[in-house]
């Protein structure tokens, strides 16, 4: 008995990191149950099948789907993909026998292939979902990020699965807003604990009552010194402002005296002119 995996995202030559976390999940599953993975990769030139049996517990079959002139037409492209994918899945089942169930990774675009084979051969179908397009939080003006065509295919997947898993509670809640009747659980992405380990918490040394009191006295002294220094700075600032105000007033008084003296001098000259005119007329 084995599990037949069908990932919608898979690494390829153009994008070697595409869906690599799905590969890690399948590797972890194969440690407990034999697995066969079918990779369907669209390619411009290749049109053959590669089989990797380096790990007998996890056989990887890669089917390259060569592009065609008819792929420019959306409906025909999807039909060709469905027929080739279903043929490849059926060939694996004919050769290795009926699997315990088909494990679909990401509902779109290969979910319709898994549904067709599962229904025709009466094989249970489960789904592991990683796609954030279900998150209503990121789409304020619409309930999801799917086109009507994508939504119809994904709806058919959720109608025919026995259950599904999501990689986070947040994703699970958003998926169940769309499909509340399907039972789901949270299974996070796997982590290689040989390479990544949680940080060990630092143990704090227990301090005696005497050490705590001494530490408190030190902190109080620092606070006192800091408070005194703040008071000194405030006092200097106020004294500086007071001195500036005093100098400003003195300058103002000097300016006032100069202006009054100049006004008196002008008035004196005007009086002398008037006296001279009166004397000349007399």
C-alpha positions in Angstrom: 0.0 0.0 0.0 1.3 3.4 -0.9 0.2 7.1 -1.2 0.0 8.7 -4.6 1.0 12.4 -4.5 0.0 15.0 -7.1 1.6 18.4 -6.4 0.2 21.4 -8.4 3.5 23.3 -7.7 6.8 21.6 -8.3 10.5 22.7 -8.8 11.6 22.9 -12.4 14.5 24.3 -14.5 13.0 27.8 -14.8 12.0 27.9 -11.1 13.9 25.5 -9.0 12.3 26.7 -5.7 8.7 26.5 -6.9 6.9 24.4 -4.3 10.0 22.9 -2.7 8.2 22.9 0.6 5.8 20.4 -0.9 8.7 18.1 -1.7 9.9 18.4 1.9 6.4 17.4 3.1 6.3 14.4 0.8 9.7 13.3 2.0 8.6 13.5 5.6 5.5 11.4 4.8 7.6 8.8 2.9 9.5 8.1 6.1 6.4 6.4 7.5 4.5 5.3 4.3 5.8 4.5 0.8 5.0 7.2 -1.6 4.9 7.8 -5.4 4.9 11.4 -6.6 3.8 12.5 -10.1 5.2 15.7 -11.3 3.6 17.3 -14.3 5.8 20.0 -15.8 5.0 22.1 -18.8 8.0 22.5 -21.1 8.6 24.1 -24.6 10.7 21.2 -25.9 10.7 18.2 -23.6 8.0 15.5 -24.0 9.2 12.4 -22.1 9.0 10.8 -18.6 11.7 10.6 -16.0 11.6 8.1 -13.1 13.8 8.7 -10.0 14.1 5.6 -7.7 17.0 6.7 -5.6 14.7 6.5 -2.6 12.6 3.3 -2.8 10.2 4.8 -0.2 9.6 7.9 -2.4 9.6 7.3 -6.1 9.4 10.5 -8.2 7.9 10.3 -11.7 8.3 13.5 -13.7 6.1 13.8 -16.8 7.1 16.7 -19.2 4.2 18.2 -21.1 5.4 19.7 -24.4 3.8 22.9 -25.4 1.5 23.0 -28.5 0.1 25.6 -30.8 -3.3 24.8 -29.4 -2.3 25.8 -25.9 -2.9 29.4 -26.9 -6.6 28.6 -26.7 -7.4 28.5 -22.9 -10.1 25.8 -23.1 -8.1 23.5 -25.3 -5.0 24.0 -23.1 -6.9 22.9 -20.0 -8.4 19.9 -21.8 -5.0 18.7 -23.0 -3.5 19.1 -19.5 -6.4 17.2 -18.0 -6.2 14.3 -20.5 -2.4 13.9 -20.2 -2.4 14.2 -16.5 -5.2 11.7 -16.1 -3.4 9.3 -18.4 -0.2 9.5 -16.4 -2.0 9.0 -13.1 -3.9 6.0 -14.5 -0.6 4.5 -15.8 0.9 4.7 -12.3 -2.1 3.0 -10.8 -2.1 0.2 -13.4 1.6 -0.5 -12.7 1.8 -0.1 -8.9 -1.7 -1.0 -7.9 -4.4 1.0 -6.2 -3.1 3.5 -3.7 -4.5 4.0 -0.2 -5.5 7.5 -1.3 -4.5 10.3 -3.7 -2.8 13.2 -1.9 -3.4 16.4 -3.8 -1.1 19.3 -2.9 -2.7 22.7 -3.8 -6.2 22.5 -5.4 -5.4 24.5 -8.6 -4.6 23.7 -11.4 -4.2 19.9 -11.1 -7.0 19.3 -8.7 -9.5 18.5 -11.5 -7.1 15.7 -12.7 -7.0 14.1 -9.2 -10.8 14.4 -8.9 -11.4 12.7 -12.2 -9.2 9.7 -11.4 -10.4 9.4 -7.8 -14.0 9.3 -8.8 -13.6 6.9 -11.7 -11.5 4.4 -9.6 -13.2 5.0 -6.3 -10.0 6.2 -4.5 -10.2 8.5 -1.5 -8.9 12.0 -2.2 -7.4 14.4 0.4 -5.9 17.9 -0.1 -3.0 19.8 1.5 -3.5 23.5 0.8 -0.7 26.1 0.8 -2.2 28.9 -1.4 -2.8 32.3 0.2 -5.4 33.2 -2.5 -8.2 32.1 -0.1 -7.3 34.9 2.4 -10.1 37.4 2.4 -8.0 39.7 4.5 -5.9 40.7 1.5 -8.8 41.2 -0.9 -11.0 44.1 0.4 -13.2 44.4 -2.7 -13.8 40.7 -3.3 -14.0 37.5 -1.3 -10.9 35.8 -2.8 -8.3 36.1 -5.6 -9.7 33.6 -8.0 -11.2 34.0 -11.5 -14.6 32.4 -12.1 -13.0 29.5 -14.0 -10.6 28.9 -11.1 -13.3 29.1 -8.6 -15.4 26.5 -10.4 -12.5 24.0 -10.5 -11.6 24.6 -6.9 -15.2 24.1 -5.9 -15.3 20.8 -7.6 -12.2 19.7 -5.7 -13.7 20.6 -2.3 -16.9 18.7 -3.2 -15.0 15.5 -3.8 -12.3 15.4 -1.0 -12.6 13.5 2.2 -10.8 16.2 4.1 -8.0 18.8 3.8 -5.1 20.3 5.8 -3.9 23.9 5.8 -0.4 25.1 6.8 -1.7 27.6 9.4 -4.8 28.3 11.5 -5.3 31.6 9.6 -5.4 29.9 6.3 -7.7 27.2 7.6 -10.2 29.8 8.9 -10.3 31.6 5.6 -10.8 28.4 3.6 -13.6 27.3 5.8 -15.3 30.6 5.2 -15.6 29.5 1.5 -16.2 25.8 2.1 -17.6 25.4 5.7 -18.9 21.8 5.1 -15.5 20.3 4.5 -13.5 19.2 7.6 -10.0 20.6 7.9 -7.0 20.4 10.2 -3.7 22.4 10.5 -0.5 20.6 9.5 2.4 23.2 9.3 5.2 23.0 6.8 8.0 20.5 7.9 11.3 21.6 9.2 14.6 19.7 9.0 15.6 19.5 12.7 19.1 18.3 11.8 19.7 21.8 10.3 17.3 24.0 12.3 16.8 23.8 16.1 14.9 26.0 18.5 16.9 28.3 20.6 17.4 27.0 24.1 16.1 29.5 26.7 18.8 31.1 28.8 18.5 30.1 32.5 18.5 33.0 34.8 20.5 32.7 38.0 18.6 33.0 41.1 19.7 36.0 43.2 19.8 36.1 46.9 17.9 38.7 48.9 21.1 40.5 49.8 22.1 40.7 46.1 18.7 42.0 45.2 18.9 44.7 47.9 22.4 45.7 46.8 21.2 46.0 43.2 18.2 48.1 44.2 20.5 50.5 46.2 22.7 50.9 43.2 19.8 51.7 40.9 18.4 54.2 43.5 21.8 56.0 43.7 21.9 56.2 39.9 18.4 57.6 39.9 19.4 60.2 42.6 22.5 61.2 40.6 20.4 61.5 37.5 17.8 63.6 39.3 20.4 66.0 40.7 22.0 66.4 37.3 18.7 67.2 35.7 18.0 69.8 38.4 21.4 71.4 37.8 20.8 71.5 34.0 17.4 73.1 34.6 18.8 75.7 36.9 21.5 76.6 34.4 18.9 76.9 31.7 16.7 79.2 33.7 19.7 81.4 34.7 20.7 81.7 31.1 17.2 82.7 30.1 17.0 85.2 32.9 20.4 86.7 31.9 19.2 87.0 28.3 16.0 88.7 29.3 18.0 91.2 31.5 20.3 92.1 28.7 17.4 92.4 26.3 15.7 94.9 28.6 18.9 97.0 29.0 19.3 97.2 25.2 15.7 98.3 24.9 16.2 101.1 27.5 19.3 102.3 25.6 17.5 102.3 22.4 14.6 104.2 24.0 17.0 106.9 25.4 18.7 107.3 22.0 15.4 107.8 20.3 14.2 110.3 22.8 17.5 112.3 22.6 17.3 112.4 18.8 13.7 113.6 19.0 14.6 116.4 21.4 17.5 117.5 19.1 15.1 117.8 16.1 12.7 119.7 18.2 15.4 122.1 19.2 16.5 122.8 15.6 12.9 123.5 14.6 12.6 126.0 17.4 15.8 127.8 16.4 14.6 128.1 12.8 11.3 129.7 14.0 13.2 132.2 16.1 15.4 133.1 13.2 12.4 133.7 11.0 10.7 135.9 13.6 13.8 138.0 14.1 14.2 138.6 10.4 10.6 139.9 10.0 11.0 142.2 13.0 
